[in-house]
Amino acid sequence: MARIAVIGAGMGAMSAAARLAVAGHRVTVYERSQTYGGSLGRHERDGFVFDTGPGLLHLPAVYRDLFVKTGKEPLERCVTLTQVDPASRHVFADGTDVSLPNASRAGVVAALDTALGGGAGGSWGAFLDRAGDAWDRSRRPLLEEPLRPDWQVLTRDPYPAPVRRRLLRPALKAATVAQIGSWELADPRLAALLDGYALSYGLDPLTAPASAALLPYMEETFGSWYVVGGMRALAQAVYERCLARRVEFVFGAEVARVVEKDGRAAGVELADGTVAEAAHVVLGARPHPGLVPGQELWQDGDVTVQPRAGGGASGRFVVLLSLRGARPADAVHRTVVHPADGAAEREAVFGGRPAAHPTVTVLRPDDPSTRPDEDHEAVTLMATVAPHGPVDWTDEELRSRYADTLIDAAGAAVPGLRERVLHLEVRTPAQTETETGAQGGAVPAPALAGAGGSCLHAGNRTRLPGLLLAGGWSHPGGGPAHAGMSGALVAGLIVEGDGFRGSQ
């Protein structure tokens, strides 16, 4: 039995902690804030309850596996999961809208054909077939294994883009999300649909590799799930599983540096000077300068720990709305309102400016626990924006003006929205930076193959023996499911050693 120090209480860190405790290790988690869950936060006011991070869970099998491996009670005994159906509604600038069913390829194809016409469903279905090929080719090395020493195999894009023959000129194949939309999907609304998936993960469609096709494939194949009580309820369940496995949590404990002794990690030093010895250290937060003096954290040949994310970092601008009036029975849980000029939005977001007309995601959970009574409704608006720094998200006038921008756009999904607002809460990348320590409030994207490896994250192993990386800033990247995967990989590396190759 070894002592293990875990830095941070995010989902990846807690997933690793629970697994390591079950393996017999003494695990202590040091968290700089006063709570657990990382990006899965919660805001409450006057009986209204909101998630402040991701609102839906994809690939729930990641957490089902965690609960199976760490105790007798399965995930569904600890939280209530419901499939969101339809999975999403999309409102386009020309007034067209379409609702896509959950986890039904045939249903999605039929819905797109009916709403958009012109063979749109068939075009999207053929695209998903190619995305499925990319999933089969890259799933294991990209998601289920520690980043391989020969990670260069992931620099090649697994998406089998059709060849475009051109008279007297070289043939072309789509290499980015934007090129897939333009060359393979043809209908600008389908292109906007694909761009919206990329943007929701913080990716620039102009530079995100074609392998980002995995993102809509995963959602439309494995479904979108809502955790009753909000995603914070999932974080609470993982935290309670850690406590049940006797993981110790120390909140308000900022780690100043990783202690190094005899060429390996030997513990952590807190900001107050306290030193806690450990045989292994798991870093579940984004590495910061000075954490390991004189050391770079990645291995020889591995990708760096800097955010790459398909063209630059981005953050989230969130508006939490407490509304008077009941939620209509036919309201859709998730609606995406697409702007007329997606190119202008991309240029603004990834050029360090607020977009005049952003893509806005509207979340309207049918969950009584999120509202004081049936005569009110809790609604969340979210847009991908430039990080804090290039944009001063502490500017109150800008915050207010941009909240109005999102509310105006969301009116296409919730008629009469502005007149129903009782109060609102705005959360920006500046707050994310303060709460998580991530520079600019950037949100890590999932790892992607292709693009020369620029969309990969730091490997779970580091150059410093005994120090491993978990969470969204490490392999296989951001999002609740990917963070949970990172925790499983780190636990496997510690328990089984460098010969660990992931789940079989």
C-alpha positions as CSV (number, residue, x, y, z in Angstrom):
1,M,0.0,0.0,0.0
2,A,1.4,3.3,-1.1
3,R,0.6,6.9,-0.3
4,I,-0.7,8.8,-3.3
5,A,-1.2,12.6,-3.5
6,V,-3.8,13.8,-6.0
7,I,-3.8,17.5,-7.0
8,G,-7.3,18.8,-7.7
9,A,-10.8,17.3,-7.2
10,G,-12.0,17.4,-10.8
11,M,-13.7,14.4,-12.4
12,G,-10.5,13.0,-13.8
13,A,-8.7,13.3,-10.5
14,M,-11.6,11.8,-8.5
15,S,-11.9,9.0,-11.0
16,A,-8.3,8.1,-10.5
17,A,-8.5,8.5,-6.7
18,A,-11.4,6.1,-6.3
19,R,-9.8,3.4,-8.5
20,L,-6.5,3.7,-6.6
21,A,-8.1,3.5,-3.2
22,V,-9.9,0.3,-4.3
23,A,-6.5,-1.1,-5.3
24,G,-5.4,-0.6,-1.7
25,H,-3.5,2.7,-1.8
26,R,-3.9,5.5,0.7
27,V,-5.1,8.5,-1.4
28,T,-5.3,12.1,-0.3
29,V,-6.8,14.7,-2.7
30,Y,-5.6,18.4,-2.3
31,E,-8.1,20.9,-3.8
32,R,-7.4,24.6,-4.0
33,S,-11.1,25.5,-3.8
34,Q,-13.7,24.6,-1.2
35,T,-15.5,22.0,-3.2
36,Y,-15.1,19.1,-5.6
37,G,-16.2,18.5,-9.2
38,G,-14.0,20.9,-11.2
39,S,-16.0,22.3,-14.1
40,L,-19.2,20.5,-12.9
41,G,-20.3,23.4,-10.7
42,R,-23.7,24.4,-9.5
43,H,-25.5,27.8,-9.0
44,E,-28.6,28.1,-6.8
45,R,-30.8,31.0,-6.1
46,D,-34.4,31.2,-4.8
47,G,-35.2,27.6,-5.6
48,F,-33.6,27.7,-9.1
49,V,-30.7,25.3,-9.7
50,F,-28.3,25.5,-12.6
51,D,-25.3,23.6,-13.9
52,T,-22.4,26.0,-14.5
53,G,-20.5,23.6,-16.7
54,P,-21.5,20.8,-19.2
55,G,-25.2,20.1,-19.1
56,L,-25.3,16.7,-20.7
57,L,-23.4,13.5,-20.4
58,H,-22.0,11.6,-23.4
59,L,-20.5,8.1,-23.2
60,P,-22.0,7.3,-19.8
61,A,-20.2,3.9,-20.1
62,V,-17.1,5.6,-18.7
63,Y,-18.8,6.3,-15.4
64,R,-20.7,3.0,-15.4
65,D,-17.3,1.3,-15.5
66,L,-16.0,3.5,-12.7
67,F,-18.8,2.5,-10.4
68,V,-18.6,-1.2,-11.3
69,K,-14.9,-1.2,-10.6
70,T,-15.1,0.7,-7.3
71,G,-18.1,-0.7,-5.4
72,K,-21.3,-2.8,-5.3
73,E,-23.7,0.0,-6.3
74,P,-23.8,0.6,-10.0
75,L,-24.0,4.2,-11.4
76,E,-27.8,4.0,-11.9
77,R,-28.2,3.3,-8.2
78,C,-26.4,6.5,-7.4
79,V,-27.8,8.9,-10.0
80,T,-30.8,8.9,-12.3
81,L,-29.9,9.0,-16.0
82,T,-32.5,9.8,-18.7
83,Q,-32.0,9.9,-22.4
84,V,-32.8,13.3,-23.9
85,D,-35.2,12.9,-26.8
86,P,-35.0,14.6,-29.1
87,A,-31.3,14.9,-28.5
88,S,-31.2,18.4,-30.0
89,R,-33.2,20.9,-31.9
90,H,-31.4,23.2,-34.4
91,V,-32.8,26.6,-35.5
92,F,-31.1,28.0,-38.6
93,A,-30.8,31.6,-39.8
94,D,-33.3,31.0,-42.7
95,G,-36.0,30.0,-40.2
96,T,-35.6,26.3,-40.8
97,D,-35.5,24.1,-37.7
98,V,-35.1,20.4,-37.2
99,S,-35.2,18.1,-34.1
100,L,-32.8,15.2,-34.1
101,P,-33.8,12.0,-32.2
102,N,-31.5,10.5,-29.7
103,A,-29.2,7.7,-30.8
104,S,-31.1,6.9,-33.9
105,R,-29.2,7.1,-37.2
106,A,-32.3,6.3,-39.3
107,G,-34.3,8.8,-37.3
108,V,-31.7,11.6,-37.8
109,V,-31.6,10.9,-41.6
110,A,-35.4,11.0,-41.8
111,A,-35.7,14.2,-39.8
112,L,-33.1,16.0,-41.9
113,D,-34.7,14.9,-45.1
114,T,-38.1,16.1,-44.0
115,A,-36.8,19.4,-42.7
116,L,-34.1,20.4,-45.2
117,G,-35.0,18.3,-48.2
118,G,-32.7,17.8,-51.1
119,G,-31.2,14.6,-49.8
120,A,-29.8,16.3,-46.8
121,G,-30.4,13.3,-44.6
122,G,-28.6,10.9,-47.0
123,S,-25.7,13.3,-47.2
124,W,-25.4,13.5,-43.4
125,G,-25.8,9.8,-43.0
126,A,-23.0,9.1,-45.5
127,F,-20.8,11.6,-43.5
128,L,-21.6,9.7,-40.3
129,D,-20.6,6.4,-42.0
130,R,-17.2,7.9,-42.7
131,A,-17.1,9.3,-39.2
132,G,-17.8,5.7,-37.9
133,D,-14.8,4.5,-39.9
134,A,-12.7,7.1,-38.2
135,W,-14.0,6.0,-34.8
136,D,-13.1,2.4,-35.4
137,R,-9.6,3.3,-36.5
138,S,-8.7,5.7,-33.7
139,R,-10.9,4.8,-30.7
140,R,-8.4,2.6,-28.9
141,P,-5.2,4.6,-29.2
142,L,-7.1,7.9,-28.9
143,L,-9.3,7.1,-25.9
144,E,-8.7,3.8,-24.3
145,E,-4.9,3.6,-24.0
146,P,-2.2,5.8,-22.4
147,L,-0.7,8.0,-25.1
148,R,1.7,5.7,-26.9
149,P,5.4,6.2,-27.1
150,D,4.9,6.2,-30.9
151,W,2.1,8.7,-30.6
152,Q,3.1,10.0,-34.1
153,V,0.6,7.4,-35.5
154,L,-2.1,9.7,-34.3
155,T,-0.7,12.6,-36.3
156,R,-2.5,11.1,-39.4
157,D,-6.1,11.9,-39.7
158,P,-8.3,8.7,-39.6
159,Y,-11.3,10.3,-41.4
160,P,-11.7,8.7,-44.8
161,A,-12.5,11.9,-46.8
162,P,-13.8,11.3,-50.3
163,V,-11.3,12.3,-53.1
164,R,-12.5,15.3,-55.1
165,R,-11.2,14.9,-58.7
166,R,-10.5,18.1,-60.6
167,L,-9.7,18.6,-64.2
168,L,-6.0,19.3,-64.8
169,R,-5.5,20.0,-61.1
170,P,-4.5,17.8,-58.1
171,A,-7.3,16.0,-56.4
172,L,-8.4,17.3,-53.0
173,K,-9.7,15.7,-49.8
174,A,-11.3,17.5,-46.8
175,A,-8.7,18.0,-44.0
176,T,-10.8,20.2,-41.7
177,V,-14.3,20.4,-40.3
178,A,-15.0,23.5,-42.5
179,Q,-13.9,21.7,-45.6
180,I,-16.1,18.7,-44.8
181,G,-19.0,21.1,-44.5
182,S,-18.2,22.9,-47.8
183,W,-17.1,19.9,-49.9
184,E,-19.0,16.9,-48.6
185,L,-22.3,18.2,-47.0
186,A,-23.0,21.0,-49.5
187,D,-26.2,22.3,-47.8
188,P,-25.0,25.3,-45.7
189,R,-27.4,24.3,-42.9
190,L,-25.6,20.9,-42.6
191,A,-22.3,22.7,-42.6
192,A,-23.6,24.9,-39.8
193,L,-24.8,21.8,-37.9
194,L,-21.3,20.3,-38.1
195,D,-19.6,23.6,-37.2
196,G,-21.9,23.8,-34.2
197,Y,-20.7,20.5,-32.9
198,A,-17.0,21.6,-33.3
199,L,-17.7,25.0,-31.6
200,S,-19.5,23.4,-28.7
201,Y,-16.2,21.6,-27.8
202,G,-14.2,24.8,-28.3
203,L,-12.8,23.9,-31.7
204,D,-12.3,26.2,-34.6
205,P,-13.9,24.5,-37.7
206,L,-11.4,26.2,-39.9
207,T,-8.5,24.4,-38.3
208,A,-10.0,21.5,-36.4
209,P,-9.0,18.3,-38.2
210,A,-11.5,16.2,-40.2
211,S,-11.3,13.7,-37.4
212,A,-13.5,16.0,-35.3
213,A,-16.3,14.1,-37.1
214,L,-15.9,11.7,-34.2
215,L,-17.8,14.3,-32.0
216,P,-21.2,14.2,-33.7
217,Y,-20.7,10.5,-34.3
218,M,-20.3,9.8,-30.6
219,E,-23.3,11.9,-29.7
220,E,-25.6,10.5,-32.4
221,T,-24.5,6.9,-31.9
222,F,-24.2,6.6,-28.1
223,G,-26.8,9.2,-27.2
224,S,-27.1,12.3,-24.9
225,W,-28.0,11.7,-21.3
226,Y,-29.3,14.0,-18.6
227,V,-28.4,13.5,-15.0
228,V,-31.5,14.3,-12.8
229,G,-30.5,17.1,-10.5
230,G,-27.9,18.3,-13.1
231,M,-24.4,17.2,-13.8
232,R,-23.4,18.3,-10.4
233,A,-25.2,15.3,-9.1
234,L,-22.8,13.1,-11.0
235,A,-19.8,14.9,-9.4
236,Q,-21.4,14.4,-6.0
237,A,-21.9,10.7,-6.7
238,V,-18.2,10.3,-7.7
239,Y,-17.1,12.3,-4.6
240,E,-19.3,10.1,-2.3
241,R,-17.8,7.0,-4.0
242,C,-14.3,8.3,-3.2
243,L,-15.3,8.9,0.5
244,A,-16.8,5.4,0.7
245,R,-13.4,4.0,-0.5
246,R,-11.7,6.1,2.2
247,V,-10.2,8.7,0.0
248,E,-9.2,11.8,2.1
249,F,-10.0,15.3,0.8
250,V,-8.3,18.5,1.9
251,F,-10.1,21.5,0.6
252,G,-8.6,25.0,0.5
253,A,-5.2,23.4,0.0
254,E,-3.3,24.9,-2.9
255,V,-0.3,22.9,-4.1
256,A,2.7,25.2,-4.7
257,R,5.0,22.5,-6.1
258,V,5.6,18.8,-6.6
259,V,8.4,17.6,-4.3
260,E,11.2,15.9,-6.2
261,K,13.6,13.5,-4.5
262,D,16.2,11.2,-6.1
263,G,14.9,12.0,-9.5
264,R,11.2,11.2,-8.9
265,A,8.1,12.7,-7.5
266,A,8.1,12.3,-3.7
267,G,5.1,14.3,-2.6
268,V,3.6,17.8,-2.6
269,E,4.3,21.1,-0.9
270,L,1.3,23.3,-0.1
271,A,1.2,27.1,-0.3
272,D,1.4,27.3,3.5
273,G,4.7,25.3,3.4
274,T,3.3,22.0,4.6
275,V,4.9,19.0,2.8
276,A,3.0,15.7,2.3
277,E,5.1,12.8,1.2
278,A,3.8,10.4,-1.4
279,A,5.1,7.5,-3.6
280,H,3.1,8.9,-6.5
281,V,1.6,12.3,-7.4
282,V,-1.4,12.6,-9.7
283,L,-1.9,16.1,-11.2
284,G,-5.5,16.5,-12.0
285,A,-5.3,20.2,-12.9
286,R,-3.6,22.1,-15.6
287,P,0.2,22.3,-15.0
288,H,1.4,25.7,-14.1
289,P,4.9,27.2,-14.2
290,G,7.0,26.4,-11.2
291,L,5.0,23.3,-10.2
292,V,8.0,21.1,-10.9
293,P,11.1,23.4,-10.8
294,G,13.5,22.7,-13.6
295,Q,11.3,20.1,-15.1
296,E,9.1,20.0,-18.2
297,L,6.3,17.6,-17.6
298,W,6.0,15.8,-20.9
299,Q,8.1,12.8,-22.0
300,D,10.7,12.8,-24.7
301,G,8.8,13.0,-28.0
302,D,5.4,13.6,-26.4
303,V,3.2,16.5,-27.2
304,T,3.4,19.6,-25.0
305,V,1.0,20.5,-22.2
306,Q,0.0,23.7,-23.9
307,P,-3.6,23.9,-25.1
308,R,-3.7,23.2,-28.8
309,A,-7.4,22.5,-29.4
310,G,-7.6,22.9,-33.1
311,G,-6.6,26.5,-33.5
312,G,-6.4,28.1,-30.1
313,A,-8.0,28.2,-26.7
314,S,-11.6,29.3,-26.1
315,G,-13.9,29.7,-23.1
316,R,-17.6,29.7,-22.3
317,F,-20.0,32.5,-21.7
318,V,-23.0,31.3,-19.7
319,V,-26.2,33.0,-18.8
320,L,-28.4,31.4,-16.1
321,L,-32.0,32.5,-16.4
322,S,-34.7,32.2,-13.7
323,L,-38.0,32.5,-15.6
324,R,-41.6,33.1,-14.6
325,G,-44.0,30.8,-16.3
326,A,-44.2,27.0,-16.7
327,R,-42.0,25.0,-19.0
328,P,-44.2,23.9,-22.0
329,A,-44.7,20.2,-22.3
330,D,-43.3,20.2,-25.8
331,A,-40.1,22.1,-24.9
332,V,-36.9,20.6,-26.2
333,H,-34.1,20.0,-23.7
334,R,-31.3,21.3,-25.9
335,T,-31.8,23.8,-28.8
336,V,-28.9,25.2,-30.8
337,V,-29.5,28.6,-32.5
338,H,-27.2,29.0,-35.5
339,P,-26.2,32.5,-36.8
340,A,-26.4,33.6,-40.4
341,D,-22.6,34.2,-40.7
342,G,-20.7,31.3,-39.1
343,A,-17.4,32.6,-40.7
344,A,-17.7,35.9,-38.9
345,E,-18.3,34.1,-35.6
346,R,-15.3,31.9,-36.0
347,E,-13.1,34.8,-37.0
348,A,-14.2,36.7,-33.8
349,V,-14.0,33.8,-31.3
350,F,-10.6,32.6,-32.5
351,G,-9.3,36.1,-33.2
352,G,-9.8,37.3,-29.6
353,R,-13.1,39.3,-30.0
354,P,-16.7,38.9,-28.9
355,A,-18.8,37.5,-31.8
356,A,-21.7,39.8,-32.8
357,H,-23.9,36.8,-33.6
358,P,-22.7,33.7,-31.7
359,T,-24.0,30.1,-31.9
360,V,-26.2,29.8,-28.8
361,T,-27.1,26.6,-27.0
362,V,-30.3,26.7,-25.0
363,L,-30.8,24.1,-22.2
364,R,-34.3,23.6,-20.8
365,P,-34.2,20.6,-18.5
366,D,-37.5,19.0,-17.6
367,D,-36.5,18.5,-14.0
368,P,-38.6,19.7,-11.1
369,S,-35.5,19.8,-8.9
370,T,-34.1,22.8,-11.0
371,R,-37.0,25.1,-10.2
372,P,-39.0,26.3,-7.2
373,D,-42.4,25.1,-8.6
374,E,-44.2,24.2,-11.8
375,D,-44.9,27.9,-12.5
376,H,-41.3,28.7,-13.1
377,E,-38.4,27.4,-15.3
378,A,-34.6,27.3,-15.2
379,V,-32.9,27.9,-18.5
380,T,-29.2,28.1,-19.4
381,L,-27.7,29.8,-22.4
382,M,-24.2,29.1,-23.5
383,A,-21.8,30.3,-26.2
384,T,-18.2,29.5,-27.1
385,V,-16.2,32.8,-26.8
386,A,-12.6,34.0,-26.8
387,P,-10.8,33.5,-23.5
388,H,-10.3,36.2,-20.9
389,G,-7.2,38.3,-21.7
390,P,-7.8,39.0,-25.4
391,V,-11.3,40.0,-24.2
392,D,-11.8,41.7,-20.8
393,W,-14.6,39.6,-19.4
394,T,-14.5,41.5,-16.2
395,D,-15.9,44.5,-18.0
396,E,-19.5,44.8,-16.5
397,E,-20.8,46.7,-19.5
398,L,-19.5,44.0,-21.9
399,R,-20.9,41.2,-19.7
400,S,-24.3,42.8,-19.7
401,R,-24.3,43.6,-23.4
402,Y,-23.2,40.1,-24.3
403,A,-25.8,38.5,-22.1
404,D,-28.4,40.5,-24.0
405,T,-26.9,39.2,-27.2
406,L,-27.4,35.6,-26.1
407,I,-30.9,36.3,-24.8
408,D,-31.9,37.9,-28.1
409,A,-30.6,34.9,-30.1
410,A,-32.3,32.4,-27.7
411,G,-35.6,34.1,-28.4
412,A,-35.8,31.9,-31.5
413,A,-35.9,28.8,-29.2
414,V,-37.9,30.3,-26.3
415,P,-40.6,32.7,-27.6
416,G,-41.1,35.7,-25.3
417,L,-38.0,34.8,-23.3
418,R,-37.0,38.3,-22.3
419,E,-40.4,39.1,-20.8
420,R,-40.2,36.0,-18.6
421,V,-36.9,36.8,-17.0
422,L,-37.0,37.2,-13.2
423,H,-33.3,37.4,-12.7
424,L,-30.1,36.3,-14.4
425,E,-26.6,35.3,-13.5
426,V,-23.7,35.7,-15.9
427,R,-20.6,33.6,-15.9
428,T,-17.6,34.3,-18.1
429,P,-14.1,32.9,-18.8
430,A,-12.8,35.4,-16.2
431,Q,-14.7,33.5,-13.5
432,T,-13.5,30.2,-14.9
433,E,-9.9,31.3,-14.6
434,T,-10.4,32.4,-11.0
435,E,-12.1,29.1,-10.0
436,T,-10.0,26.6,-11.9
437,G,-6.7,28.4,-12.4
438,A,-6.9,27.7,-16.2
439,Q,-5.3,30.6,-18.0
440,G,-7.9,32.8,-19.6
441,G,-10.6,30.5,-18.4
442,A,-9.9,28.2,-21.3
443,V,-11.8,25.0,-21.5
444,P,-9.9,21.9,-22.8
445,A,-11.2,20.2,-25.9
446,P,-11.2,16.4,-26.5
447,A,-8.1,15.0,-28.0
448,L,-8.2,14.4,-31.8
449,A,-6.1,12.6,-34.2
450,G,-4.6,14.3,-37.3
451,A,-3.4,17.9,-37.7
452,G,0.2,16.7,-37.1
453,G,-0.7,15.9,-33.5
454,S,-1.6,19.5,-32.6
455,C,-4.9,18.5,-31.1
456,L,-3.5,15.9,-28.8
457,H,-2.9,16.6,-25.1
458,A,0.0,15.8,-22.8
459,G,0.5,12.1,-22.1
460,N,-0.5,10.6,-18.7
461,R,3.1,9.7,-18.0
462,T,5.6,12.5,-17.5
463,R,9.3,12.9,-17.6
464,L,9.4,12.9,-13.8
465,P,8.9,9.3,-12.6
466,G,6.0,9.1,-10.1
467,L,4.2,12.1,-11.5
468,L,1.2,11.4,-13.7
469,L,-1.4,13.6,-15.3
470,A,-5.2,13.2,-15.2
471,G,-8.1,15.5,-16.2
472,G,-9.1,17.5,-19.2
473,W,-5.6,19.0,-19.8
474,S,-4.1,15.5,-20.3
475,H,-4.7,12.6,-22.6
476,P,-7.4,12.0,-23.9
477,G,-8.7,15.6,-23.3
478,G,-11.6,17.6,-22.0
479,G,-15.2,16.9,-21.2
480,P,-16.7,14.7,-18.4
481,A,-16.3,11.4,-20.3
482,H,-12.8,12.0,-21.5
483,A,-11.7,13.2,-18.0
484,G,-13.1,10.0,-16.5
485,M,-11.1,8.0,-19.1
486,S,-7.9,9.8,-18.0
487,G,-8.5,8.8,-14.4
488,A,-8.8,5.1,-15.4
489,L,-5.6,5.4,-17.5
490,V,-3.6,6.9,-14.6
491,A,-4.9,4.4,-12.1
492,G,-3.9,1.6,-14.5
493,L,-0.4,3.0,-14.9
494,I,0.2,3.2,-11.2
495,V,-1.4,-0.2,-10.3
496,E,0.0,-2.2,-13.2
497,G,3.1,-0.1,-14.2
498,D,4.3,1.0,-17.5
499,G,3.2,-2.2,-19.2
500,F,-0.5,-1.1,-18.7
501,R,-2.2,-0.7,-22.1
502,G,-5.7,0.3,-21.2
503,S,-9.0,-1.6,-21.0
504,Q,-9.2,-4.8,-23.0
